[in-house]
């Protein structure tokens, strides 16, 4: 045993690695001088020093032998007490981490040993010197059957995380020691292993449901807000016996729903609030609203049924989308149809051309409504014929269309010309050395101009 004490602390430890862990990570020792710390082993004092701002120890002997002695202590105390090798899940988490602390210490030989000890060990090892990490890896493989990568689990996978091995042991129904489980009650499993936390909290599930079934089960229950506890564990285990060996999330959802263990999906609160639909301003608006509502509903249902056929959604989710589609159908307002109808009545050609003078797969709802109400077919028509039909829809003959097209072209050319003039003005101003825009006050008015460096030049106005 190692006995460690200061003026305000006293404790005994089975291994020196535990003492070194305390020196490195316990804030109570961070500010202490070596002279304020007393450490003994089997009644004999151990030299405590400070190296690189941290407390550590110095022992006489060969570095290789001293390092293996650290492993011997962990081995005989926690990993193979009385010569019986323990599985990872039979070792407490705090003790398991000590081995990985030793792997970390193996990369910092000067924290453990003096410079002379390290030099001597390197000379004795020959070649590239003594690599403590390689030594530790080889010793762990020889003694425990695993190295830094950790023991095997799930047939061929390796992992050094203690919680992985405890979780899989619980899933297999193994008798995990109470002392091991106690640490996980105090410090739960990580967020990526919530299934193991459930096994810890609900002992009835341990060994009752295979892990490939348990994971999707817990996922479905979590998403439905259903708590799993000792009261429903047996029923869930019985139902999951009916599931495939490696069920999907959808298969588990269907299975639980079929047996009444989860409720139908609830609709969003928004659907409990009425929507003001408005009133149609014309027959066209009424037809367009109907076409929009019908096709949105059919598209939503068809997409949901396609996803169901692919196995991507559960029967609960399919029914949910059907309900939402039906409700959305009745909540389609007249706001947009009325706006399109007003554009037709007012011959707002810019709006109508932007909406309707498009390829066949664009804005099909509006084009279908035009065909049903006015008889003009904008789908499948050639570009020129389609454009002419749109003008006719707004009550404009060919002469009026030509005038509108001419005026629109003139406006476009004017905008393009203005843009060119503005760009040329900027380029000329920069070439002339002007680098900024500023303004000056003249009474109650302000005059803008260009500036060079720190000087502002008035009388230069944009566009002149």
Buried (B, 14 or more C-beta within 10 A) or exposed (E): EBBBBBEEEEEEBBBBBBBBBBBBEEEEBEEBEBEBBBBBBEEEEBEBBBBEEBBBBBBEEBBBEBBBEBBBBBBBBBBBEEEEEBEBBBBBBBBBBBBBBBBEBBEBBEBBBBEEBBBBBBEEBEEEBBBBBEBBBEBBEEBBEBBBEBBBBEEEEBBBBBBBBBBBBBBBEBEBEEEBBEBBEEEBBEEEBBBBBBBBBBBBBBBBBBBBBBBBBBBBBEEBEBEBEEEBBEEBBEBBEEBEEEBBBBBBBBBBBEEEBBEEBEEEEEBEEEEEEEEBBBEBBBBBBBBBBEBBBEEBBEEBBEBBEEEEBBBBBBBBBBBBBEBBBEBBBBEBBBBBBBBBEEBBBEBBBEBBBBEEEEBBBBBBBBBBBBEBBBEEBEEEEBBBBBBBBBEBEEEBBEEBEEEEEEEEEEEEEEEEEEEEBEEEBEEEEBEEEEEEEEEEEEEEBBBEEEEBEBEBEEEE
